[in-house]
Amino acid sequence: MSSEQNRVSFLSRLRSLFQPLKKDGDKKDESPANMERIRLKYEYFREILAHNDSILQLIADIEDRLSGKIPFSFSLMVRQIRTGLNTVFMMVKNLDQLTSGHNNRLYDSLGMVSSQIKSELPVSEGTTTGPMVISLSELKAGDSMLVGTKMAKLGEIKNVLALNVPEGFAVTTAAFGRFMNENNIRERAEALEELTEVSGHRAAAKACREVQKLILDATMPDELARAIYDEYDKLVAGRSSLIAIRSSGVDEDKAASHAGLFYTELNVDRSWLLDAYRWVLASCYGSGPVLYRFRHGLSIVPTKMAAGILQMINPRYCGIMFSRTLQNPAEDKIVISVVPGLPDAAIGGGLNAMEIVVSQDNMASIPVCGLTQNNLRELMGAARLLENHFGGPQDIEWAVDENGILFVLQCRPIVTIKPASATELPRIRFDTEPILSGGLAACRGIGAGPVFQVKNDDDLESFPDGAVLVSHHSSPKFAQLMNRCAAIITDVGSPIGHMSILAREFGIPAIVGLPGATNVLENGRKITVDAASLEIYDGLLLSEHEASSSPIPLVNSPVVTKLRQIGRHITPLYLTDTASPEFKPSNCRTLHDITRFVHEKVFEEMFYLGDEAIHSGQDVHILKDKLPYQVLVLDIGGGLADVAGVSQNLSLSDVASIPMRAFLEGLIDPRINWEQPRALSTQGFLSVLGESMAGPPAQAKGVGGSSFAIMSDRYMNFSTKAGYHFSRIDAYCGMSLNKNYIHFRFEGGGASELRRQRRCQFLSMVLRQLNFNVQIQRDTLVARLEKYDRETIRVRLADLGRLTICSRQLDMLMDTDHSSEYFAKAFLSENLERF
C-alpha cells in the first residue's frame, strides 16, 4: 500500500470515530426473515414468564405451609402440585420451541423429577374392602383401619388384656364407603376442608350442614341394612334390646383426640338403629369435626368412619379417669371424675362431676363418692395396665354397674399431658383486684378480649375473632371456635371433660366450673383471663406478646410431614451459579432447578432477539426525534400508539411501551448535553487512535450503526452499537413483581483494554448502588435487576438511559485507576454536567 493510500486509510478511520452516525437509509439489509417467528418467540417468552410466576408462587405456598403456621387442605395442595408439573412441562416445551431444540435434554430431567414427585403423592384408596360388620370378640388394636381406633382398642382391651368391655360389634369403614359411594356423597363430603381454606369457616359450615342432610336423607344399602340387623339380633338375643351406638373414626383417639366431636346415641332399639347409624356418619361432617381436622393437619387422607354398637349397661357410677395427673405425671396417682348414672352430662360439660385424686396411700381417706375402696383399687389397676400396654398416660371412660363390675368404655392417649421436665408459664402480676376468681383450670395460660356469650348453636356462627367465649356449660362444639377465641370460661364443666381436652390441644386458656360467670360477664365487656391463677380481671391488661393462647403448631402434623417429603423434589434450588459449567439440564434435581434453568436460558435467547429482528426488513419504524441517534423500532404488540403503516419519523409521543418510554426519558435527560463533542484527554485520544489503527475498519466493528428496539406494551429489547462499544438492555415492566426484570450487557470500547476495564468498573459501581447484580469479565459487564415492582423497574430504566449516554466514549477519560470512582460519584450525586 502506497503512503498516499495509508494516509487516506488513516484519515478515514480517524473520521469514522467522530463523525455523526450514519442514517439507516444509507444501507438496509433486506435479507429474508420470518417476522411471524419473531412474534412467536415473544409469545413463548411471555408464556414462560407467566408460568415462571405461577411456579414461584407454588414454591412460596409450599414453603409457607411447611412452616406449620397455617392450616391447609392437603387435597388442594396436591392438585396445585399436579398443576405445577404441567406448568413446568409447558415451560420446558416453550423453551425447546424458542431455542429450536437446543435444550431438549431438559425433558429427561423433568421426567425424573416428575416421577419422584408422583411417587410421593397419595393415590386414591378407593373403597375399603372387607366385611360390613365384625364382632367385638374378633377385634384387636391392629384392626383400626377397618373398625376405627376406638373399637379396635376396645377389642384389644377385651381380647388381650381381659378387662370387662360391653359386648358389641363394629360397623366397618367398608360399610361407610359403601354407603357414601352408593349415595354419591363422598366427593362432595371430601371437598369440605378444601372449601374451608378457599372460602372460610362460614361457607364451610353451610356446606357441612348440606352434606349432613344428604347423609340423613340417604337410602341405606340393602346389604348393609341386613348385615347390621343380623348382627344386632345376635347381640341382643336373650339380653336387653337397648344398645349404644358410637363413632369410631380411623383418626379418632390418636394424637388428635377428636374428643366429643362425633355423635353418640344411647338406649337405641331396633326401630331406631339405622337412623342412629346415619347420625353417626353425618357427625363426621359437622362444622366442628371438619374444622378440627383442618386445623390439626389431618386431611392427608379422606375421613373414614366406623361405628361401634355396644350393649347398654345400667351403671351405678361412671366417669372419666386420667391415668396420670396433668401437672405431675411422674407421681403414682390417678384423677377420677365420678357421676351417678350415665356419664354423658359430665363428659360433655353439662354438670360438674366430683373429681378426686387417688394414690395407693389415700384410698381409705377418699371423700364419699359412692365408690368402694375395691372399686378404686380396680380403677387404679386398670389405669396402670392400660398405660403400660398402650405405652403412655391414658384417658379412660369407665362405668361400674349395679353388680359392682368395672367396665372400660373407651381408652385414648392423653396427648396434652405436661412432661415432668416442663416449666411453668411465667406468672404475670396485675396491679388490680380480680372481678371473679375460682373454678378449675382446664388449660393454663392468659388471654384477653371482649366477652361473647354462647348460648346456642346460632351464637357459634356469629362468634367474633379474638373474643372470650363465656357459656353456662362446656361443650365439644366449641372446638370450631378454638383457633379464634382468646379464652374460655364456663359456669360448669370438668378439667378432664371433652372440651377441656380440646382446649389443651389448641392451647386456649380455659376456666371451667366457675359458678355465676355468665351472670357477671356480660357481652362486650373487655376482660383478661388468667387461667393459671383462676382469676378474671376487668379490661385488657396484657400486651399481645404476653398472651399465651396460640394456634396449634402444625410442623409435625400429618399434612406437613407428607408435604415435606413431596417438597424436597420441588422447592430446593441447587442450580445457583448460572456461570458455572455445572449449570446444565442434567444437574436439575428439583422443579425449582428446572424453572431456574428455563428462566435463565429464555433470557439469553431473548437478549439476542434484536439481532434476528433487525434483518427482517419488515414493519420497522424509525425513531429519531430528540434522540442522540436514530432507533429502528419493531412493535410486537402495544409498543406504539396508533401509528398507521411504517413510519419513518416517529416521535417520543408515539411510544406507548412502559419500559421503552422510561428508558428514553433517561436517554434525553436535558441535563446531559450529548450534542457537544466529548472532551478528550491527550492520552485517551492516543489510546483510541492506537486501537483504531490496530483493529479492523470501523464499518467492520459496526461503528455508527443504528440502535434497534423490539417492544411491546410491557417489554423492551434495546440494542445499540455506538462507537466501538456495544450494549443491550432487555426488560419487562408489568404488574407482577415476579415477572419484572432488567438485564443489561455492555462490552467493548475504542480505548485501550485498561481504559475499557475502568469504564466497566465505573458502570459496576453505579449499577451496584442501584441494586443490580453485576458480573464483570475484562471489558464486558452483565447486570441484572429482577423481581422489583413496576415503578422501581421504570425508575431504573430511566437511570440506564442516563447511564447509556454518560458512558459513551467515557473510556477515553479513564486516565487513572481513580477515574472510575470519580465518575461513579458524579453520576450517583446527579452531577451530570461532568459528562
DOVEXKE-841759 format. One record per residue (C-alpha): x, y, z. Coordinates in steps of 0.5 Angstrom, whole numbers, padded with zeros to 4 digits, always signed. Example, Ala and Ser with C-alpha at 12.3 -4.5 7.8 and 13.67 -1.06 7.14 Angstrom:
2
+0025-0009+0016 +0027-0002+0014 
This chain:
835
+0000+0000+0000 +0003+0007-0002 +0004+0012+0003 -0002+0016+0000 -0006+0010+0001 -0004+0009+0008 -0006+0017+0009 -0013+0016+0007 -0014+0010+0011 -0011+0013+0017 -0016+0019+0016 -0022+0015+0014 -0021+0011+0021 -0020+0017+0025 -0026+0021+0022 -0030+0015+0023 -0029+0016+0030 -0032+0022+0031 -0037+0023+0025 -0045+0023+0026 -0048+0016+0026 -0050+0014+0019 -0057+0014+0017 -0061+0008+0017 -0063+0009+0010 -0055+0009+0007 -0056+0002+0008 -0061-0003+0009 -0061-0011+0010 -0066-0014+0006 -0065-0021+0008 -0071-0025+0009 -0073-0027+0016 -0079-0030+0019 -0083-0024+0022 -0088-0029+0025 -0083-0033+0028 -0080-0026+0032 -0087-0025+0034 -0088-0032+0036 -0081-0032+0040 -0084-0026+0044 -0091-0030+0046 -0087-0036+0048 -0083-0031+0052 -0089-0028+0055 -0092-0035+0057 -0085-0037+0060 -0085-0031+0065 -0093-0033+0067 -0091-0040+0068 -0085-0038+0072 -0089-0033+0076 -0094-0039+0078 -0089-0044+0080 -0085-0039+0084 -0092-0038+0088 -0093-0045+0088 -0086-0046+0092 -0088-0040+0096 -0094-0043+0098 -0091-0050+0100 -0085-0046+0104 -0091-0042+0107 -0094-0049+0109 -0088-0052+0111 -0087-0047+0117 -0093-0050+0120 -0096-0043+0122 -0103-0044+0118 -0107-0050+0117 -0109-0052+0110 -0112-0057+0105 -0108-0063+0103 -0112-0064+0097 -0112-0057+0095 -0104-0057+0095 -0104-0064+0092 -0108-0061+0086 -0104-0055+0086 -0097-0059+0085 -0100-0063+0080 -0102-0057+0076 -0095-0054+0077 -0092-0061+0074 -0096-0059+0068 -0094-0052+0068 -0086-0053+0068 -0087-0058+0063 -0090-0052+0059 -0084-0048+0061 -0079-0053+0058 -0083-0054+0052 -0084-0047+0050 -0076-0046+0051 -0075-0052+0047 -0079-0049+0041 -0076-0042+0043 -0069-0045+0042 -0070-0050+0036 -0069-0056+0041 -0062-0054+0044 -0065-0055+0051 -0069-0062+0049 -0065-0065+0055 -0069-0062+0060 -0075-0066+0058 -0070-0072+0061 -0069-0068+0068 -0077-0066+0068 -0079-0073+0067 -0074-0076+0073 -0076-0070+0078 -0084-0071+0076 -0083-0079+0077 -0080-0077+0084 -0086-0073+0086 -0091-0077+0083 -0089-0083+0088 -0090-0079+0094 -0097-0076+0092 -0102-0080+0095 -0106-0085+0091 -0114-0086+0091 -0115-0091+0096 -0122-0093+0094 -0127-0096+0098 -0124-0100+0104 -0126-0108+0103 -0128-0112+0108 -0134-0115+0112 -0139-0110+0113 -0140-0112+0121 -0135-0115+0126 -0136-0118+0133 -0132-0114+0138 -0129-0121+0140 -0125-0121+0134 -0122-0115+0134 -0115-0112+0136 -0111-0106+0136 -0109-0107+0129 -0116-0107+0126 -0116-0100+0127 -0116-0098+0119 -0123-0103+0119 -0126-0101+0125 -0123-0095+0127 -0119-0093+0133 -0124-0093+0139 -0127-0100+0137 -0120-0103+0135 -0117-0101+0142 -0124-0104+0146 -0122-0110+0142 -0115-0110+0145 -0117-0109+0152 -0123-0114+0152 -0119-0120+0148 -0112-0119+0150 -0112-0115+0157 -0118-0119+0159 -0121-0113+0162 -0129-0112+0162 -0132-0109+0156 -0139-0109+0154 -0141-0114+0149 -0142-0111+0142 -0140-0111+0134 -0137-0105+0129 -0140-0103+0123 -0134-0102+0119 -0130-0097+0115 -0132-0101+0109 -0139-0100+0110 -0138-0093+0111 -0135-0093+0104 -0141-0097+0101 -0146-0092+0104 -0142-0086+0102 -0141-0088+0095 -0148-0091+0093 -0151-0085+0095 -0146-0081+0091 -0144-0076+0097 -0136-0078+0098 -0134-0073+0093 -0138-0067+0096 -0136-0069+0103 -0129-0069+0102 -0129-0062+0099 -0131-0059+0105 -0124-0058+0108 -0121-0055+0101 -0128-0050+0102 -0125-0048+0109 -0119-0046+0106 -0121-0043+0100 -0128-0039+0103 -0127-0039+0110 -0131-0042+0116 -0138-0039+0115 -0138-0042+0108 -0135-0049+0110 -0141-0049+0116 -0146-0048+0111 -0143-0053+0106 -0143-0058+0112 -0150-0058+0114 -0152-0059+0107 -0147-0065+0107 -0150-0068+0113 -0157-0067+0111 -0155-0071+0105 -0153-0077+0109 -0159-0077+0114 -0164-0077+0108 -0160-0082+0104 -0162-0089+0103 -0159-0095+0107 -0156-0100+0102 -0160-0107+0103 -0154-0111+0104 -0151-0106+0109 -0158-0106+0113 -0159-0113+0113 -0152-0114+0116 -0153-0109+0122 -0160-0112+0123 -0157-0119+0123 -0151-0117+0128 -0156-0113+0132 -0160-0119+0133 -0155-0124+0135 -0152-0119+0140 -0159-0118+0144 -0161-0125+0144 -0163-0126+0151 -0161-0120+0153 -0163-0112+0154 -0165-0110+0147 -0162-0103+0148 -0155-0101+0145 -0151-0095+0145 -0148-0093+0138 -0142-0089+0138 -0137-0086+0133 -0130-0090+0132 -0126-0086+0127 -0120-0088+0124 -0116-0082+0126 -0120-0081+0133 -0117-0082+0140 -0110-0081+0137 -0105-0075+0137 -0111-0071+0136 -0117-0074+0141 -0123-0071+0137 -0126-0071+0144 -0133-0071+0144 -0134-0068+0137 -0137-0074+0134 -0144-0077+0135 -0146-0082+0141 -0153-0085+0142 -0155-0088+0148 -0161-0093+0149 -0162-0095+0142 -0167-0100+0140 -0168-0104+0133 -0173-0099+0130 -0168-0093+0131 -0162-0097+0129 -0161-0095+0122 -0163-0088+0123 -0158-0087+0129 -0152-0090+0125 -0154-0085+0120 -0153-0079+0125 -0146-0082+0127 -0144-0082+0120 -0147-0075+0119 -0143-0072+0125 -0136-0073+0122 -0138-0068+0117 -0141-0063+0122 -0137-0056+0122 -0134-0058+0129 -0130-0064+0126 -0129-0061+0119 -0125-0055+0122 -0122-0059+0128 -0119-0064+0122 -0117-0058+0118 -0113-0054+0124 -0110-0060+0126 -0107-0062+0119 -0111-0069+0119 -0113-0068+0112 -0108-0072+0109 -0113-0078+0107 -0120-0077+0107 -0125-0079+0113 -0126-0086+0115 -0132-0087+0120 -0134-0094+0123 -0139-0094+0129 -0139-0098+0135 -0145-0102+0137 -0145-0104+0145 -0150-0107+0149 -0152-0102+0154 -0150-0103+0162 -0154-0100+0168 -0149-0096+0171 -0149-0094+0178 -0143-0090+0178 -0139-0088+0172 -0134-0082+0169 -0127-0081+0167 -0120-0083+0169 -0113-0080+0168 -0108-0085+0169 -0103-0079+0171 -0104-0072+0174 -0104-0067+0169 -0099-0063+0173 -0094-0068+0175 -0095-0074+0171 -0089-0077+0175 -0093-0079+0181 -0096-0085+0182 -0103-0082+0182 -0110-0082+0178 -0115-0077+0177 -0122-0079+0177 -0129-0076+0176 -0135-0079+0178 -0142-0078+0177 -0148-0083+0179 -0151-0086+0173 -0149-0085+0165 -0143-0080+0164 -0146-0076+0158 -0147-0070+0162 -0140-0070+0166 -0136-0072+0160 -0140-0067+0155 -0139-0061+0160 -0147-0061+0163 -0145-0061+0170 -0140-0061+0175 -0137-0068+0177 -0134-0070+0183 -0126-0070+0182 -0121-0074+0186 -0114-0075+0186 -0113-0083+0188 -0106-0086+0190 -0104-0092+0194 -0104-0088+0200 -0110-0085+0201 -0115-0089+0198 -0118-0090+0205 -0119-0083+0206 -0122-0081+0199 -0129-0077+0201 -0135-0080+0200 -0136-0081+0192 -0140-0088+0192 -0134-0092+0190 -0131-0097+0195 -0124-0098+0196 -0124-0104+0192 -0127-0100+0186 -0122-0095+0187 -0116-0101+0187 -0119-0104+0181 -0119-0097+0177 -0112-0096+0179 -0110-0102+0177 -0114-0102+0170 -0110-0095+0169 -0103-0098+0170 -0105-0104+0166 -0108-0099+0160 -0102-0094+0160 -0097-0100+0161 -0100-0104+0155 -0101-0097+0150 -0095-0094+0152 -0097-0088+0156 -0102-0084+0160 -0109-0086+0158 -0116-0082+0158 -0121-0087+0160 -0128-0087+0160 -0131-0092+0165 -0137-0095+0169 -0139-0099+0175 -0145-0103+0174 -0151-0105+0179 -0147-0111+0181 -0140-0107+0182 -0137-0110+0176 -0132-0105+0173 -0133-0104+0165 -0128-0100+0161 -0132-0096+0155 -0126-0092+0152 -0119-0091+0152 -0115-0086+0149 -0108-0083+0150 -0107-0076+0154 -0103-0072+0148 -0103-0066+0152 -0100-0068+0159 -0095-0064+0162 -0088-0067+0162 -0084-0067+0168 -0079-0063+0166 -0083-0058+0163 -0083-0051+0167 -0089-0047+0169 -0091-0041+0165 -0088-0034+0168 -0093-0031+0172 -0096-0024+0171 -0098-0020+0177 -0103-0015+0175 -0104-0009+0180 -0112-0009+0181 -0117-0014+0184 -0120-0019+0180 -0127-0019+0179 -0128-0026+0179 -0124-0032+0182 -0125-0039+0183 -0127-0045+0178 -0122-0050+0175 -0116-0050+0170 -0118-0053+0164 -0112-0050+0161 -0107-0046+0164 -0105-0039+0161 -0107-0032+0160 -0112-0029+0155 -0116-0022+0154 -0121-0020+0150 -0129-0018+0149 -0134-0022+0152 -0138-0026+0148 -0143-0031+0151 -0145-0037+0147 -0152-0040+0149 -0154-0044+0143 -0151-0046+0136 -0153-0040+0133 -0148-0036+0137 -0143-0041+0135 -0144-0038+0128 -0143-0031+0130 -0137-0031+0134 -0132-0025+0133 -0125-0027+0133 -0121-0025+0139 -0127-0025+0144 -0127-0029+0150 -0132-0035+0150 -0137-0035+0156 -0142-0040+0157 -0146-0044+0162 -0143-0050+0161 -0137-0053+0157 -0138-0057+0150 -0134-0060+0145 -0138-0056+0140 -0133-0050+0142 -0127-0054+0138 -0130-0050+0132 -0128-0043+0135 -0122-0045+0139 -0117-0042+0134 -0121-0036+0134 -0122-0034+0141 -0118-0031+0147 -0120-0035+0153 -0126-0040+0155 -0130-0039+0162 -0136-0044+0164 -0140-0044+0170 -0140-0052+0170 -0135-0057+0167 -0129-0061+0168 -0122-0061+0167 -0122-0068+0164 -0128-0067+0160 -0128-0067+0153 -0128-0059+0152 -0122-0059+0157 -0118-0064+0153 -0119-0060+0146 -0118-0053+0150 -0111-0056+0152 -0110-0059+0145 -0111-0052+0142 -0107-0048+0148 -0113-0044+0149 -0113-0041+0157 -0120-0044+0160 -0123-0044+0167 -0129-0049+0168 -0133-0050+0174 -0134-0042+0176 -0141-0041+0178 -0144-0035+0176 -0139-0033+0171 -0145-0032+0166 -0148-0027+0170 -0142-0023+0172 -0139-0023+0165 -0144-0019+0160 -0143-0019+0152 -0138-0014+0150 -0134-0013+0157 -0127-0013+0156 -0123-0018+0161 -0117-0021+0162 -0117-0028+0164 -0111-0032+0168 -0113-0039+0168 -0107-0041+0172 -0109-0037+0178 -0116-0038+0176 -0117-0030+0176 -0121-0025+0172 -0120-0018+0171 -0123-0012+0168 -0120-0009+0162 -0115-0011+0157 -0109-0012+0162 -0103-0015+0158 -0100-0014+0151 -0101-0018+0145 -0094-0022+0146 -0096-0024+0153 -0102-0027+0151 -0101-0035+0152 -0106-0037+0147 -0103-0039+0140 -0105-0043+0134 -0104-0051+0134 -0097-0052+0132 -0097-0056+0125 -0090-0057+0124 -0090-0065+0126 -0098-0066+0123 -0099-0071+0118 -0100-0066+0112 -0094-0062+0114 -0090-0068+0114 -0092-0071+0108 -0092-0064+0104 -0084-0064+0107 -0083-0071+0103 -0086-0068+0097 -0083-0061+0097 -0076-0064+0097 -0077-0065+0090 -0080-0058+0089 -0077-0052+0093 -0070-0053+0094 -0065-0049+0089 -0059-0053+0087 -0057-0049+0081 -0055-0042+0084 -0049-0040+0079 -0051-0039+0072 -0044-0038+0070 -0042-0045+0073 -0040-0051+0068 -0045-0055+0072 -0051-0050+0070 -0054-0055+0065 -0060-0060+0065 -0057-0066+0067 -0056-0063+0074 -0063-0060+0075 -0065-0064+0081 -0072-0060+0083 -0078-0057+0080 -0074-0050+0082 -0068-0052+0079 -0072-0053+0072 -0075-0047+0073 -0069-0043+0074 -0065-0046+0068 -0071-0044+0064 -0071-0037+0066 -0064-0036+0065 -0064-0039+0058 -0070-0036+0056 -0067-0029+0058 -0061-0031+0054 -0065-0032+0048 -0069-0026+0048 -0063-0022+0049 -0061-0023+0042 -0067-0023+0039 -0066-0016+0037 -0060-0019+0032 -0065-0023+0029 -0071-0018+0028 -0066-0012+0025 -0065-0017+0019 -0072-0018+0018 -0073-0011+0014 -0081-0011+0015 -0085-0007+0019 -0079-0003+0022 -0080+0004+0025 -0075+0010+0025 -0075+0014+0032 -0070+0020+0032 -0074+0026+0035 -0070+0029+0040 -0065+0023+0041 -0057+0022+0040 -0058+0017+0035 -0064+0014+0031 -0067+0008+0033 -0070+0003+0029 -0077+0000+0032 -0080-0006+0032 -0087-0006+0035 -0089-0013+0037 -0096-0011+0041 -0098-0005+0044 -0091-0002+0044 -0093+0004+0040 -0099+0009+0040 -0104+0009+0034 -0099+0009+0028 -0101+0007+0021 -0096+0003+0017 -0089+0004+0017 -0087+0011+0020 -0080+0014+0018 -0081+0019+0023 -0083+0017+0030 -0083+0022+0036 -0083+0020+0043 -0090+0021+0044 -0092+0015+0039 -0088+0011+0044 -0093+0007+0049 -0089+0002+0052 -0088+0003+0059 -0080+0000+0059 -0078+0004+0053 -0081+0011+0055 -0078+0010+0062 -0071+0009+0058 -0072+0014+0053 -0074+0019+0059 -0067+0018+0061 -0063+0018+0055 -0066+0025+0053 -0065+0028+0060 -0064+0035+0059 -0058+0036+0064 -0054+0032+0059 -0051+0036+0053 -0050+0030+0049 -0049+0034+0042 -0043+0037+0045 -0036+0033+0043 -0033+0029+0049 -0027+0033+0052 -0022+0028+0051 -0015+0028+0054 -0009+0027+0050 -0007+0020+0053 -0015+0018+0052 -0014+0021+0044 -0008+0017+0043 -0011+0011+0046 -0017+0011+0042 -0012+0012+0036 -0008+0006+0037 -0014+0002+0038 -0017+0004+0032 -0010+0003+0028 -0009-0004+0030 -0016-0006+0029 -0021-0007+0023 -0024-0002+0020 -0030+0002+0023 -0035-0001+0019 -0033-0008+0021 -0034-0006+0028 -0041-0003+0027 -0039+0004+0029 -0044+0009+0027 -0049+0003+0027 -0057+0005+0029 -0060+0003+0035 -0065-0002+0035 -0071-0004+0039 -0076-0009+0040 -0082-0007+0044 -0089-0009+0047 -0093-0005+0052 -0089-0008+0058 -0083-0011+0054 -0077-0008+0051 -0070-0011+0048 -0066-0005+0046 -0059-0006+0043 -0054-0001+0041 -0047-0001+0037 -0044+0006+0038 -0037+0008+0037 -0033+0002+0039 -0038-0001+0044 -0044-0005+0044 -0050-0005+0050 -0056-0009+0050 -0062-0008+0055 -0067-0013+0056 -0073-0011+0060 -0080-0013+0063 -0084-0008+0067 -0091-0010+0069 -0096-0011+0075 -0093-0018+0077 -0087-0017+0081 -0084-0024+0080 -0084-0023+0072 -0081-0016+0072 -0073-0015+0071 -0068-0011+0067 -0062-0015+0064 -0056-0010+0062 -0050-0012+0058 -0044-0007+0056 -0038-0009+0052 -0032-0006+0048 -0030+0001+0047 -0025+0005+0043 -0019+0006+0048 -0014+0001+0051 -0016-0005+0055 -0014-0002+0061 -0019+0004+0060 -0025+0000+0058 -0024-0004+0064 -0024+0002+0068 -0030+0004+0065 -0033-0002+0067 -0031-0001+0074 -0035+0006+0073 -0041+0002+0071 -0041-0003+0076 -0040+0002+0082 -0046+0006+0079 -0050-0001+0078 -0049-0004+0085 -0051+0002+0088 -0058+0002+0084 -0059-0005+0087 -0056-0009+0080 -0053-0016+0081 -0046-0014+0077 -0041-0019+0074 -0035-0017+0070 -0030-0020+0066 -0025-0016+0063 -0028-0010+0059 -0035-0014+0059 -0040-0012+0064 -0047-0016+0065 -0052-0013+0070 -0059-0016+0073 -0064-0013+0077 -0070-0018+0078 -0077-0018+0082 -0078-0011+0083 -0085-0007+0083 -0086-0004+0076 -0085+0003+0079 -0078+0001+0081 -0076-0002+0074 -0079+0004+0071 -0074+0009+0075 -0068+0004+0074 -0069+0004+0066 -0069+0012+0066 -0062+0011+0070 -0060+0006+0065 -0062+0011+0060 -0058+0017+0063 -0052+0012+0064 -0052+0010+0057 -0051+0017+0055 -0046+0019+0060 -0042+0013+0059 -0041+0014+0051 -0033+0015+0050 -0032+0015+0057 -0026+0010+0057 -0022+0016+0053 -0023+0020+0060 -0021+0014+0064 -0013+0016+0065 -0012+0013+0072 -0015+0008+0077 -0019+0013+0081 -0023+0016+0075 -0028+0010+0076 -0030+0012+0083 -0029+0020+0081 -0035+0019+0075 -0039+0014+0079 -0040+0019+0085 -0041+0024+0080 -0047+0020+0077 -0050+0018+0083 -0050+0025+0086 -0053+0027+0079 -0047+0032+0077 -0049+0030+0070 -0045+0036+0067 -0039+0033+0069 -0040+0028+0063 
